């Protein structure tokens, strides 16, 4: 199957409605360029509030059934016949998650994924807001292929990518919010971030799409300059397209059938040794052996 994929990156304002309208604008632009699968960045409808620990920000969360970004993007997916994985701040009873719903090209809700790995550090204080996801890793079968979708910090863990591949994913997608390190301004992690996911693509012979945000966002305790750099790889990890610091979208064409043949031919899944991998299920590589 030939598919055209796109990644969108935007700067975010304080106004939820304006952010959603901007997302719609860029989705329409990407669809007009022929994209079938379009990835938006993590938590795109609000500023990245995790810079601070502020209980007032819990008011930004919405149930899955009435989140305005989900409702708008679901209608847009159906109108434009595109697949849209959509990130949002989820309230589920008394629990809060960093979540994502995937809408198929007819607008059908294909299911929910809740972010598994939750970071905590200066400027990225997500453990204050989000419980660890309880959905397990999810692969969604869409009109344009089987999508393995994870969220931001998940992208640093090879286990995430491998499990999604084992579950039948054909493309790995990572909506993201990453930028400067408030307590270590000398660190610029963009290249490290990119190479990590290029490695997932190469190790699984599977394309990767990553969508990041751009622009400076100021909080009470920290400010972050998000560095964009959204990218698309082929099945070997080579970059097919990469954005700079500007708002907009990138796109690339993928031949999923040819990549699947390459994945079979390379033998990585044939030659796995799950019987030797028990240490990966422990924290210290020893417990439980």
RATACOR-V12821 format. One record per pair of residues at least 12 apart in sequence whose ideal C-beta (glycine too) atoms are under 6 Angstrom apart, sorted by the first residue. I is the first residue (numbers start at 0). J is the second residue. Records with the same first field share a line. If there is no record, write none. Layout:
BEGIN
I=J / J
END
This chain:
BEGIN
0=255 / 256
1=254
2=35 / 143 / 144 / 253
3=33 / 34 / 35 / 250 / 252
4=36 / 208
5=29 / 34 / 37 / 248 / 250
6=38 / 208 / 210 / 229 / 249
7=25 / 39 / 210 / 248
8=40 / 210 / 211 / 212 / 213 / 227 / 229 / 242
9=21 / 246
10=213 / 214 / 246
11=46
15=44 / 45
18=44
19=44 / 68 / 71
22=39 / 43
23=75
25=248
26=75
29=248
30=79 / 81
32=250
34=250
35=143
36=82 / 143
37=81 / 83
38=172 / 208 / 210
39=210
40=174 / 210 / 211 / 212
41=86 / 150 / 151 / 174 / 175 / 176
42=86
44=68
45=59
46=216
47=176 / 216
49=123 / 124 / 125
50=122 / 218 / 221
51=218 / 219 / 220
52=124 / 127
59=88
60=88 / 90 / 95
62=90
63=89
66=87
68=87
69=85 / 87 / 100
72=85
73=102 / 106
76=102 / 106
77=105 / 106
80=104
81=104
82=103 / 104 / 141 / 143
83=102
84=99 / 101 / 148 / 172
85=100
86=99 / 174
94=130
95=128 / 129
96=113 / 129 / 130
97=114 / 129 / 150
98=113
99=112 / 148 / 150
101=139
103=141 / 142
104=142
109=139
110=137 / 139
112=134 / 137 / 148
113=132 / 134
114=132 / 150
115=132 / 153
116=152 / 153 / 156
117=129 / 131
118=152
121=181 / 182 / 221
122=181 / 221 / 223
136=162 / 163
138=163 / 166 / 167 / 168
144=169 / 170 / 255
145=167 / 168 / 169
146=170 / 172
147=163 / 168 / 171
148=172
149=173
150=174
151=175 / 176
154=173 / 196
155=195
160=199 / 203
164=203 / 205
169=255
170=206
171=205 / 207
172=208
173=209
174=210
175=209 / 211
176=212
177=192 / 211
178=223 / 224 / 225 / 226
179=223 / 224
181=221
189=226 / 228
196=209
197=232 / 236
200=232 / 236
201=235 / 236
204=234 / 261 / 262 / 265
205=234
206=232 / 233 / 234 / 253
207=232
208=231
209=229 / 230
210=229
211=227 / 228 / 229
212=225
213=225 / 227 / 244
227=242 / 244
229=242
231=251
234=258 / 261
239=251
END
